[in-house]
Amino acid sequence: MGRLHRAEIHLMTSFEVTALVRAKLEATRALVLDVDGVMTTGVITIDDHGNELKAFHVHDGYGIQALMQRGIRVAIMSGRKSDAVERRAQELNITDVHQGLKDKSVALAEFARSHGLNYLEIAHIGDDIPDLVLFEHVGLAVAVANAVPKIKESADLVLTRSGGDGAIREFSDLLLSIQQT
């Protein structure tokens, strides 16, 4: 067995991954991300000119890139529309960006169909009630630490990091460590 890196040791002690969750992680071929509350803290800042500003954690960006380098497809699905999200997606080379959604399940179906994915191969990280519809469809439902109680109760896995504060990186590190073994 190879030497464990500090991050891998931290992950193994931070999570109690059940056999079912491990199997779902092993089957994951795609990740769908919510924006507000997952990619960001959920705080929406509007400047004096009416521009919406969002802050994205650099560690999350690295985690997304690591997933994509391993062949995990990443998509963004948000109920809101924001130019900042489009720009961040371009920086990370995420081509599946769906914003202004009334019903995220329609975008999920199109995403799965266009990439030949079974819903059981898709993980979703969410934080609030609009994410429940995706939780009902995907193979692995993941909540950020600061998610509302209903989301945490419905999740297969609750992260220890909050949205906008490295939660995506925490998930990507876990997923990649499970899929390496």
Secondary structure, DSSP 8 states (H G I E B T S, - for coil): -----HHHHHHHHH----HHHHHHHHH--EEEE-STTTTS-S--EE-TTS-EE----HHHHHHHHHHHHTT-EEEEE-SS--HHHHHHHHHTT--EEE-S-S-HHHHHHHHHHHTT--GGGEEEEE-SGGGHHHHTTSSEEEE-TT--HHHHHH-SEE-SS-TTTTHHHHHHHHHHHHHH-
